[in-house]
Amino acid sequence: MQKYKNYTCSIYLFLQKKALSKLTADFYLRDDVVLIAKELLGKIIFTKFDGTLCGGIITETEAYAGIHDKASHAYSGRRTARTEIMYCKGGTAYVYLCYGVHSLFNVVTNKKNVPDAVLIRGFSPLTGIETMLRRTAKKNADKNFCVGPGKVSKALGIHFSHTGTDLCGNKIWLEDTGINVLKNEINTGTRIGVDYADEDALLPYRFIFTKYQKKI
């Protein structure tokens, strides 16, 4: 664990020397959710709850293309108390409860009333590691201990009650690291757990930044 902590700390110290900038609304309001899902790779996701800062490099995402995507909660214009958040303007957190256990964190994109979203499936921890280990009841950290959407939210302290949070605020936000993600560092595949989506289950909307995460 100490070796991993030293590795992540050295990355974080390096990034601190770079001019990090919080992603603005313009980033999220674009109309290409697949492109945004790719561009979120290499960005840093941060949370700050009760004064504790946690964060890491986003390594895995999935795009959900709103009303035209059978895998989306908003397919065919579906609107419920839960999914209404997806119709907010881009830059809003959509966090829902999966199987009554896991809170899953999504980034709403596009303009208001266009329910596109990106599921954050994995990140490589950089800061707040001790807190994340405690939250996930882990004794040791490895490169994949925050891989899986349920693990992402648990490690970062994100709860389904955070749905609707403004991602340009100071509780949950994303920053541009200036990391250059090369095409050959992105593994593209089909999304997980969407067999119900018929032909849309085969869409190549899942992206992994292989420099920081193993191909899974």
Order of alpha helices (4+ residues) and beta strands (2+ residues): alpha-beta-alpha-alpha-beta-beta-beta-beta-beta-alpha-alpha-beta-beta-beta
